[in-house]
């Protein structure tokens, strides 16, 4: 007799879910790499002119 769990999902469904999750993580990583971050420009110093 084999000790199989009848409530467990089929192996094909489990592998499909794992591949889908990994694929979405790869797409998210590619999207994050492709985003251009804004360049921070230093604000020009204001001169205090007293007359």
SVG drawing of the C-alpha trace seen along z (x, -y; Angstrom):
<svg xmlns="http://www.w3.org/2000/svg" viewBox="-9 -99 34 101">
<polyline fill="none" stroke="black" stroke-width="0.4" points="0.0,0.0 1.1,-3.5 0.7,-6.4 -0.7,-9.0 -2.7,-12.0 -5.9,-12.1 -6.5,-15.8 -3.3,-17.0 -3.5,-18.8 -2.2,-17.0 1.5,-17.4 0.8,-19.1 -1.2,-21.8 1.5,-22.4 4.2,-22.7 2.1,-25.0 1.5,-27.3 5.3,-27.3 6.2,-28.2 3.5,-30.9 4.8,-32.5 8.4,-32.4 7.4,-33.9 5.6,-36.8 8.6,-37.4 10.9,-37.5 8.5,-40.0 8.5,-42.2 12.3,-42.2 12.6,-43.1 10.0,-45.9 12.0,-47.3 15.2,-47.2 13.6,-49.0 12.2,-51.9 14.3,-55.1 14.7,-56.8 14.6,-60.6 17.9,-62.3 18.2,-64.4 19.5,-67.8 20.9,-69.9 18.9,-73.1 20.9,-76.2 21.9,-78.2 20.0,-81.4 22.3,-84.3 21.2,-86.6 21.5,-90.1 21.3,-92.8 21.5,-96.4"/>
</svg>
